[in-house]
Amino acid sequence: MTFEEEKIVQKWLHSLSGLNAETKKMFGCYCLYCDGQAVGWIHDDVLSLREVGLDYLPEDIRRPGKEDKIKELVIPLDYADAEWLPKAVQDTADIRKGKRRNQI
């Protein structure tokens, strides 16, 4: 991990310090886990959070359309300290856990 990568990953993790969040390096970026659920990716200086229908995110966070193959919200590093970010990550994990339970 380069110094710049480490600094960016640590900034994202610092903003999520109240959560059970961790990263694992894979495919050239870092998979973000919350409560054991893969909720997104940290790559370059963005967090790609899985789209699960959260309605309280800022308008400038682009939501994927039906035609988009990748269903993720691209969140720039400028939002690393946003008040809503930890809630969005936790809610994504909770929703994904619920979906997984329903699939079993």
C-alpha positions in Angstrom: 0.0 0.0 0.0 1.4 3.3 -1.0 1.5 6.2 1.6 -1.2 8.1 -0.4 -3.5 5.0 -0.5 -3.0 4.4 3.2 -3.8 8.0 4.0 -7.0 7.9 2.0 -8.2 4.5 3.4 -7.4 5.7 6.9 -9.4 8.9 6.3 -12.5 6.9 5.3 -12.1 4.5 8.2 -11.6 7.3 10.7 -15.0 8.8 9.6 -16.5 5.3 10.3 -14.7 4.8 13.6 -18.0 4.2 15.6 -18.9 1.3 13.3 -17.7 -2.3 13.0 -15.9 -1.4 9.8 -12.8 -2.8 8.2 -11.2 -3.0 4.7 -9.5 -5.8 2.8 -7.4 -5.2 -0.2 -8.7 -7.0 -3.3 -8.7 -6.4 -7.1 -6.5 -3.3 -6.8 -8.8 -1.5 -4.3 -10.1 -2.0 -0.8 -13.4 -3.7 -0.1 -15.3 -2.0 2.8 -17.0 -4.3 5.2 -19.5 -3.3 8.0 -20.7 -5.9 10.4 -19.2 -8.5 8.1 -21.2 -7.3 5.1 -19.4 -6.1 1.9 -20.9 -2.6 1.6 -18.6 -1.0 -0.9 -15.2 -0.2 -2.3 -12.5 2.4 -1.7 -10.6 3.2 -4.8 -8.6 6.2 -5.8 -10.1 8.8 -3.5 -13.8 7.7 -3.7 -16.0 5.3 -1.7 -18.4 3.4 -4.0 -21.2 2.4 -1.6 -23.7 -0.3 -2.8 -27.0 1.1 -3.8 -29.7 0.0 -1.5 -32.2 2.8 -1.9 -31.2 5.2 0.8 -33.2 8.4 0.4 -31.4 10.8 2.7 -28.1 11.3 0.7 -27.3 14.7 -0.8 -28.7 15.4 -4.3 -25.2 15.6 -5.9 -24.5 11.9 -5.1 -25.4 10.3 -8.4 -27.7 7.3 -8.1 -27.3 4.5 -10.7 -30.0 4.2 -13.3 -31.7 1.0 -14.4 -29.4 0.8 -17.4 -26.2 1.0 -15.2 -24.5 -2.3 -14.7 -22.8 -1.2 -11.5 -25.3 -0.3 -8.8 -23.1 1.8 -6.5 -23.1 5.4 -5.2 -19.9 7.1 -5.9 -19.0 9.3 -2.9 -16.0 11.7 -3.2 -13.5 12.0 -0.4 -14.9 15.5 0.3 -17.8 13.7 2.0 -15.5 11.6 4.3 -16.5 13.7 7.3 -20.2 14.1 6.4 -22.6 13.5 9.3 -24.7 11.1 7.2 -21.9 8.8 6.0 -21.7 6.5 9.0 -25.5 6.1 9.0 -25.4 5.3 5.2 -22.7 2.7 5.7 -24.5 1.1 8.7 -27.9 1.2 6.9 -26.3 -0.5 3.8 -24.9 -3.3 6.0 -28.3 -3.7 7.8 -30.2 -3.8 4.6 -27.8 -6.3 3.0 -28.0 -8.5 6.1 -31.8 -8.5 5.8 -31.6 -9.4 2.1 -29.2 -12.2 2.9 -31.5 -13.6 5.6 -34.4 -13.5 3.2 -32.4 -15.5 0.6 -31.6 -18.3 3.0 
